Amino acid sequence: MEKKKKLPIGIEFFKDFKRDHFYYVDKTGFIGELVNTRGSVNLFTRPRRFGKSLNMDMLKTFFEIGTDLSLFDGLEISKEAALCEQYMGKYPVISISLKDVTGLNFQTAYGMLGIIVSEEAGRLEFLLGSDRLTLADKKKLTRLIEGDFEKEFYLYNSLRLLSQLLFKHYDVPSIVLIDEYDVPLDKAYQNGYYPEMVNLIRSLFSQVLKTNNSLYFAVITGCLRIAKESIFTGLNNFKVRTISDIRYSEYFGFTTDEVKKLLCYYGLEEKFAILKEWYDGYHFGHTEVYCPWDVINQCDKFLESRDAAMEAHWANSSSNTIVQDILTDATETTKSEIEALISGEAVEKSLIPELTYTDLDSKDIDVRQTYLWSVLLAAGYLTESGKAKRGQCRLVIPNKEVLGIYEKKISSWFRVNITGNQADWKKFCNAIGTGDAKAVEEIFNGFLAESISIRDTFVKKELKENFYHGILLGLLKAEGSWIAKSNAESGSGYTDIKIVIPASRTGCVIEVKYAEGGSFEAACKKAMEQIEGNGYAAALKQEGIMQIHKYGIACYKKSCKIAYCRE
């Protein structure tokens, strides 16, 4: 039996797939599409973890002089013999990634960019042996290799200089690849040196991309489309391909057919439905797209154990602060829109196609909110679900994983707001710990009235229950002297929330139910029956807890009803 290929978790270099026997989802059709429809400068914006960097290395591997031509044998692009004959291995390539151009201040970020350029210059060190370069040319290249960027214009002109030296050597114009171009701008905004970084990136790009006879074409990738006026000033034949564009839509992320083929290869066909629920739902142009990072990592979990729990791999690879930002700025209208989203509905918004980070500092809250909605779409926290009237976009949460991000951030936002009111929060905790169910119900209803709720829509009941469960758990975990556990094993099942109060040897068992259509009494009854029927108090008794409070909490929109008994 042929040994299965390894899943390519974290593989960034195209050559590694064949050399080290990794499974490859063939995206080489991107090369032909690019050759046939490109501009002089081509910007592709996609969310993180959707294959941008790997595609960029694929382009470098295909076009660069001296490439291993066999790497593309049997792949889609190899069927285009004439195109391969004309382009494969025929061009000098300059390739940099700006993902590490970060720092708490501009000097550090400037230094990081200098290191990246210096490393790329070092990769082209063979030019020092070229008989087509003058001594002056070689002196300039040596300065780049040594990282001498004390004078700013040396760094501004660095990529242009590399393209000119390559042209002198090969008499062929260069292809320039710049990955993650917007990362330095994001970090600069967060750390207070945005204007300086804008000037640096603008100068670097202007030199190499504008009126440069040594440039054949350039490809740039990032998450956001930064306004042309701030970064790409004066560029002609500048093509932008966003998640809304039909062309190139299938080359970033996995399509349904690609996911099915991968699952079939590894014998995981039965996992398709749950992968779809968790990781599908993105719409790039007319293509339905899965997050590839999620699919690959979860398949690896399934190969280890068929019963592996679903995990939020994409969500856990970033801080997801943008969701927190929109909650912090939330007006009542915004709260209502978020309620619609987490309930599985769509919201219709006018968006900004080109962004500047300075919009976040606008004193106009509507401008800030429009910016945030636009970023949520571009960064993958929302996806388009058709066009609305008047040019607006219909936005939805793409899948279960991203829904979980909203729920966690809402829970965190809710906890911070509520615990900020120390008097009411302490009363709530005291009522929970003493079994004062009437006070618990009254105070929790007051909290919910100020919160974001989930509507009575087609979203699965267990997802609605999870939402309220998360909000309640967040409040109780904030009481640092308590031991609060979620889905703790107890008796013959798992109770939603188990609390131990060591100081008083008191315990609480809490079961949360969603009261469909406002049926509070029925939901409370079901919760209490589950607590009793499954013996959820048993684990607390075994721990020597003397006093046990049992709560059945039914939630619906912004209201709750509580059933209670004492063990």
C-alpha positions in Angstrom: 0.0 0.0 0.0 1.3 3.4 -1.0 2.3 5.6 2.0 -0.1 8.6 2.4 1.4 12.0 1.9 1.8 14.2 5.0 -0.7 17.0 5.7 1.1 20.3 5.0 0.6 22.1 8.3 2.6 25.3 8.3 4.4 24.5 5.0 5.3 27.8 3.4 7.7 26.8 0.6 6.4 25.3 -2.7 9.4 23.1 -3.3 8.8 21.3 0.0 5.6 19.7 -1.2 7.3 17.4 -3.7 10.6 17.1 -1.9 9.1 16.0 1.5 6.0 14.2 0.2 3.3 16.6 1.4 -0.3 16.7 0.1 -0.8 19.7 -2.2 -4.1 21.3 -3.2 -3.2 22.3 -6.8 -3.4 26.1 -7.1 -1.0 26.4 -10.1 -3.9 27.6 -12.3 -3.3 30.9 -10.6 -0.1 31.3 -12.6 -1.9 31.1 -16.0 -4.6 33.4 -14.8 -2.1 35.9 -13.7 0.0 35.8 -16.9 -3.1 36.3 -19.0 -4.9 39.1 -17.0 -2.3 40.9 -14.9 -1.5 44.5 -14.7 1.9 46.1 -14.0 1.1 46.0 -10.3 -1.4 43.5 -8.9 -2.7 43.6 -5.4 -4.5 40.6 -3.9 -6.3 41.0 -0.6 -7.5 38.0 1.3 -7.9 37.1 5.0 -5.0 35.6 6.9 -4.3 31.9 6.6 -5.9 31.6 3.2 -2.8 30.7 1.3 -1.4 34.0 0.2 2.2 33.4 1.2 2.3 29.9 -0.3 0.9 31.2 -3.6 3.6 33.9 -3.6 6.3 31.3 -3.1 4.7 29.3 -5.9 5.0 32.3 -8.2 8.7 32.8 -7.2 9.4 29.1 -7.8 7.7 29.1 -11.3 9.2 32.3 -12.7 12.7 32.5 -11.3 15.7 31.7 -13.4 17.3 28.5 -12.3 14.1 27.0 -10.9 13.6 23.2 -10.7 11.2 22.7 -13.6 10.2 19.2 -12.4 8.4 20.7 -9.4 5.4 21.5 -11.7 5.2 18.1 -13.4 1.7 16.8 -13.3 0.2 20.0 -11.9 -2.5 22.0 -13.7 -0.1 24.6 -15.1 1.9 21.9 -16.8 -1.0 21.4 -19.2 -0.3 24.9 -20.7 2.9 23.9 -22.5 3.3 27.1 -24.5 2.9 29.3 -21.4 5.4 27.2 -19.5 7.9 27.3 -22.4 7.7 31.1 -22.4 7.6 32.0 -18.7 8.8 29.1 -16.5 12.3 29.8 -15.2 12.8 32.8 -17.4 12.7 35.8 -15.1 14.8 37.2 -12.2 12.6 37.5 -9.1 12.8 39.8 -6.0 10.7 38.4 -3.2 10.1 39.8 0.3 7.6 39.4 3.1 6.8 42.3 5.4 5.1 40.2 8.0 7.9 40.7 10.5 8.2 44.5 10.0 7.0 45.3 13.5 8.1 47.0 16.6 7.0 49.2 19.5 8.6 52.2 17.7 9.5 53.3 14.2 13.2 52.8 14.7 12.7 49.1 15.4 10.4 48.6 12.5 12.7 50.5 10.2 15.5 48.2 11.3 13.4 45.0 10.7 12.6 46.2 7.2 16.3 46.8 6.6 17.1 43.2 7.7 14.5 41.8 5.3 15.9 43.8 2.4 19.4 42.9 3.3 18.5 39.1 3.4 17.0 39.4 -0.1 20.1 41.2 -1.3 22.2 38.4 0.2 20.2 35.9 -1.8 21.3 37.7 -4.9 24.9 37.9 -3.9 26.0 36.0 -7.0 25.6 39.4 -8.8 28.9 40.4 -7.2 30.6 38.0 -9.7 28.8 39.5 -12.7 31.0 40.9 -15.5 28.0 43.1 -16.5 28.0 45.1 -13.3 30.4 48.0 -12.7 32.5 48.4 -9.5 30.0 51.1 -8.4 27.1 48.7 -8.9 28.8 46.1 -6.8 29.6 48.6 -4.1 25.9 49.6 -3.9 24.9 45.9 -3.8 27.4 45.2 -1.0 25.9 48.1 1.0 22.5 46.4 0.7 23.9 43.0 1.7 25.6 44.6 4.7 22.4 46.3 5.7 23.8 49.9 5.6 20.6 51.9 5.7 21.7 54.7 7.9 20.7 57.1 5.2 16.9 56.6 4.5 17.1 56.9 0.8 19.3 53.8 0.6 16.3 51.8 2.0 13.8 53.7 -0.1 15.7 52.8 -3.3 16.8 49.3 -2.3 14.2 47.2 -4.3 14.5 49.4 -7.3 18.3 49.1 -7.2 18.0 45.2 -7.0 15.8 45.2 -10.0 18.2 47.4 -12.0 21.2 45.2 -11.1 19.3 42.1 -12.1 18.3 43.7 -15.4 22.0 44.6 -16.1 23.0 41.0 -15.4 20.3 39.1 -17.3 19.0 41.8 -19.7 15.5 40.7 -18.5 13.2 42.7 -16.3 12.4 41.5 -12.8 9.2 40.2 -11.2 8.7 41.7 -7.8 6.7 39.9 -5.1 5.8 41.7 -1.8 3.8 39.6 0.7 1.9 40.9 3.7 2.4 44.5 2.7 -0.2 45.9 5.2 1.3 44.3 8.4 3.8 47.2 9.0 0.9 49.7 8.7 -1.3 47.8 11.2 1.5 47.5 13.7 2.5 51.2 13.2 -1.1 52.3 13.9 -1.3 50.2 17.0 2.0 51.6 18.4 1.7 55.2 17.4 4.1 55.7 14.4 1.6 55.3 11.5 2.6 58.5 9.6 6.3 57.6 9.6 5.5 54.0 8.4 3.2 55.3 5.6 6.0 57.5 4.3 8.5 54.6 4.4 6.3 52.1 2.6 5.1 54.7 0.1 8.7 55.7 -0.7 9.8 52.0 -1.0 6.9 51.1 -3.3 7.1 54.3 -5.4 10.7 53.7 -6.2 10.4 50.1 -7.4 6.9 50.1 -8.8 6.6 53.4 -10.6 8.3 54.3 -13.9 10.8 51.4 -13.5 12.0 50.0 -16.8 13.7 47.1 -14.9 10.3 45.9 -13.6 8.3 43.3 -15.6 5.4 43.2 -13.2 4.7 43.0 -9.4 2.4 41.0 -7.2 1.5 42.3 -3.7 -0.7 40.6 -1.1 -2.3 41.6 2.2 -5.5 41.5 4.2 -6.6 45.0 3.6 -6.8 47.3 0.6 -5.0 50.5 1.9 -6.1 53.7 0.1 -4.1 54.3 -3.1 -3.6 57.9 -2.0 -1.6 56.8 1.0 0.6 54.0 -0.3 0.2 53.5 -4.1 0.3 57.1 -5.2 0.7 57.6 -8.9 0.8 54.0 -10.0 -0.7 53.3 -13.5 -2.2 50.0 -14.6 -2.7 49.1 -10.9 -5.1 46.1 -10.5 -6.7 45.3 -7.2 -8.3 41.8 -6.7 -10.4 41.7 -3.5 -12.6 39.0 -2.0 -15.5 40.5 -4.0 -13.9 39.9 -7.4 -14.9 36.9 -9.5 -11.5 36.4 -11.2 -9.0 34.5 -9.1 -11.7 33.6 -6.5 -10.8 29.9 -6.4 -7.1 30.3 -5.9 -7.1 31.4 -2.2 -8.7 29.0 0.3 -10.2 25.5 -0.5 -13.2 25.0 -2.7 -15.8 22.4 -1.8 -14.5 19.9 -4.4 -10.9 20.3 -3.1 -12.1 19.6 0.5 -14.0 16.5 -0.6 -11.0 15.3 -2.6 -8.7 15.8 0.4 -11.1 13.9 2.7 -11.4 11.1 0.3 -7.6 10.7 0.1 -7.3 10.4 3.8 -10.5 8.3 4.3 -12.3 11.0 6.2 -15.4 11.4 3.9 -17.8 11.2 6.9 -16.3 14.4 8.3 -17.4 16.6 5.4 -20.6 17.9 7.0 -19.0 19.0 10.3 -16.1 20.6 8.4 -18.6 22.5 6.3 -20.5 23.7 9.4 -17.3 24.9 11.1 -15.0 26.2 8.4 -17.0 26.9 5.2 -19.2 29.8 4.4 -16.8 32.3 2.9 -17.7 33.8 -0.5 -14.9 35.1 -2.7 -16.6 36.3 -5.9 -18.9 33.5 -6.9 -16.9 30.8 -5.2 -17.7 29.1 -1.9 -14.5 28.8 0.1 -13.3 27.0 3.2 -10.5 28.3 5.4 -7.5 26.0 4.4 -5.7 26.4 7.8 -8.7 25.0 9.6 -9.4 22.1 7.2 -5.7 20.9 7.3 -5.3 21.2 11.0 -8.6 19.6 11.9 -8.0 16.7 9.4 -4.7 16.1 11.2 -6.7 15.9 14.5 -9.1 13.4 12.9 -6.2 11.2 11.7 -5.0 11.1 15.3 -8.5 10.3 16.6 -11.7 10.0 14.7 -13.5 11.4 17.7 -11.4 14.5 18.0 -13.2 17.6 19.1 -13.7 20.4 16.6 -11.3 23.3 17.2 -11.1 26.9 16.2 -7.7 26.8 14.6 -8.0 30.1 12.6 -9.6 31.9 15.5 -6.8 30.8 17.8 -4.1 32.1 15.5 -4.8 35.8 16.1 -6.0 38.1 18.9 -9.2 38.9 17.0 -9.2 42.4 18.5 -11.2 43.9 15.6 -14.3 42.3 16.9 -13.6 43.8 20.3 -13.1 47.2 18.7 -16.6 47.2 17.1 -18.2 46.2 20.4 -16.3 49.0 22.2 -17.7 51.6 19.8 -21.1 50.0 19.6 -24.2 52.2 19.4 -27.6 50.8 20.0 -28.0 50.3 16.3 -24.7 48.5 16.1 -25.7 46.2 19.0 -28.9 45.4 17.2 -26.9 44.5 14.0 -24.6 42.3 16.0 -27.6 40.6 17.5 -28.9 39.9 14.0 -25.5 38.5 12.9 -25.1 36.1 15.8 -28.7 35.0 15.2 -27.8 33.9 11.7 -29.3 36.9 9.9 -27.7 39.3 7.5 -27.0 43.0 7.9 -26.8 45.5 5.0 -24.0 48.0 5.2 -22.3 50.5 3.0 -18.6 49.8 3.0 -15.3 51.6 2.3 -13.5 49.9 -0.6 -10.2 51.6 0.3 -9.1 52.1 3.9 -6.8 54.3 5.9 -6.1 53.5 9.5 -6.7 57.2 10.4 -10.4 56.6 9.8 -10.3 54.7 13.2 -9.4 58.0 14.9 -12.3 60.0 13.3 -14.4 61.9 15.8 -17.4 60.8 13.8 -18.6 57.5 15.2 -20.4 56.6 12.0 -17.1 56.9 10.1 -15.4 54.7 12.6 -18.1 52.1 12.5 -18.1 52.0 8.7 -14.4 51.4 8.8 -14.8 48.6 11.3 -17.5 46.9 9.2 -15.3 47.1 6.2 -12.3 45.6 8.0 -14.5 42.8 9.4 -15.4 41.8 5.9 -11.8 42.1 4.5 -10.3 40.2 7.4 -12.7 37.2 7.3 -14.9 37.9 10.3 -17.9 38.5 7.9 -18.6 37.4 4.4 -20.8 38.7 1.6 -24.2 37.0 1.1 -25.3 38.7 -2.1 -25.8 42.4 -3.0 -28.4 44.6 -1.3 -30.2 47.6 -2.7 -28.4 50.9 -3.3 -25.0 49.3 -3.6 -24.9 48.0 0.0 -23.5 44.6 0.9 -25.4 41.9 2.7 -23.0 40.6 5.4 -23.2 37.4 7.5 -21.0 35.4 9.8 -19.5 32.7 7.7 -19.4 29.7 9.9 -19.5 28.2 13.4 -15.9 28.9 14.2 -16.2 32.7 13.5 -19.5 32.7 15.4 -17.6 31.5 18.4 -15.2 34.5 18.1 -18.2 36.9 18.3 -19.6 35.0 21.3 -16.3 35.0 23.2 -15.7 38.7 22.5 -19.3 39.6 23.5 -18.9 37.6 26.7 -15.7 39.4 27.4 -17.1 42.8 26.6 -20.2 42.0 28.7 -18.1 40.8 31.7 -15.9 43.9 31.6 -19.0 46.2 31.5 -20.9 44.4 34.2 -18.0 43.8 36.6 -17.2 47.5 36.3 -20.4 48.0 38.2 -18.9 46.4 41.4 -22.0 46.9 43.6 -24.5 45.0 41.3 -22.0 42.4 40.3 -21.1 41.6 43.9 -24.8 41.4 44.8 -25.2 38.9 41.9 -22.3 36.7 43.0 -23.5 36.8 46.6 -27.0 35.8 45.5 -25.6 32.8 43.5 -23.6 31.7 46.5 -26.3 31.9 49.1 -29.2 30.5 47.0 -31.2 33.7 46.7 -32.7 32.7 43.3 -35.1 35.7 43.3 -32.2 38.1 43.5 -30.2 36.2 40.9 -33.1 36.4 38.5 -33.7 40.1 39.1 -30.1 41.2 38.8 -29.3 38.9 35.8 -32.3 40.3 34.0 -31.0 43.8 34.6 -27.6 42.7 33.2 -29.2 41.1 30.1 -31.1 44.3 29.4 -27.8 46.1 28.8 -26.3 43.3 26.7 -26.4 41.9 23.2 -28.8 39.1 22.9 -29.5 36.3 20.4 -32.8 36.4 18.5 -35.3 33.6 18.0 -34.1 32.5 14.6 -33.1 29.4 12.7 -29.8 29.1 14.6 -29.5 25.8 16.3 -30.8 25.7 19.8 -27.6 24.4 21.3 -25.7 27.4 19.8 -28.2 29.8 21.4 -27.7 28.0 24.8 -23.9 28.2 24.3 -24.2 32.0 23.9 -25.9 32.6 27.2 -23.8 29.9 28.8 -20.7 31.8 27.8 -22.0 35.1 29.2 -22.9 33.6 32.5 -19.7 31.7 32.8 -17.7 34.8 32.2 -19.4 36.7 35.0 -18.9 33.8 37.5 -15.2 33.2 36.6 -14.5 36.9 37.3 -15.0 36.0 41.0 -11.4 35.0 41.6 -12.0 33.2 44.9 -14.4 30.7 43.3 -13.6 27.6 41.2 -15.9 27.8 38.2 -15.8 25.0 35.6 -17.6 24.7 32.3 -19.1 21.4 31.1 -17.6 19.6 34.1 -18.2 15.9 34.3 -20.6 15.2 37.1 -22.9 12.2 37.8 -23.8 10.6 34.5 -23.2 13.6 32.3 -21.7 17.1 32.0 -23.2 20.0 33.8 -23.1 23.4 32.1 -21.4 25.2 35.0 -20.1 23.9 38.3 -19.0 26.2 41.0 -17.1 25.6 44.2 -16.8 28.3 46.9 -14.0 27.0 49.1 -14.4 29.5 51.9 -18.0 28.3 52.7 -17.7 24.8 51.4 -20.6 25.7 49.1 -21.2 24.4 45.6 -23.5 25.4 42.7 -24.8 23.4 39.7 -26.1 25.5 36.9 -27.9 24.3 33.7 -28.6 26.9 31.0 -31.5 26.4 28.5 -32.8 28.5 25.7 -36.5 29.2 26.1 -37.7 28.8 22.6 -40.4 31.3 21.8 -40.3 32.6 25.4 -41.3 29.3 26.9 -39.5 30.0 30.2 -41.4 27.6 32.5 -40.9 24.6 30.2 -37.2 25.4 29.7 -36.7 25.8 33.5 -38.4 22.5 34.1 -36.2 20.7 31.6 -33.1 22.2 33.1 -34.0 21.0 36.6 -35.0 17.6 35.4 -31.6 17.3 33.7 -29.8 18.3 36.9 -31.7 15.7 39.0 -31.9 13.0 36.4 -28.2 13.0 35.7 -27.1 13.5 39.3 -25.1 16.6 38.6 -24.7 17.3 42.3 -22.8 14.0 42.9 -19.4 15.3 42.1 -19.8 18.1 44.6 -20.8 15.7 47.3 -17.8 13.6 46.6 -15.6 16.7 47.1 -17.1 17.2 50.6 -19.3 20.2 49.7 -21.8 20.7 52.5 -24.3 23.0 50.8 -25.3 22.7 47.1 -27.5 25.1 45.1 -29.1 23.9 41.9 -30.1 26.5 39.3 -32.1 25.9 36.1 -31.7 29.1 34.1 -33.9 29.7 31.0 -32.9 32.6 28.7 -34.7 34.2 25.8 -33.6 37.4 24.0 -32.8 39.8 26.9 -34.8 38.0 29.7 -34.3 35.1 31.9 -36.3 32.9 34.4 -34.7 30.9 37.1 -35.8 27.7 38.8 -34.0 26.7 42.0 -33.7 24.0 44.6 -31.2 23.1 47.4 -29.6 19.8 47.9 
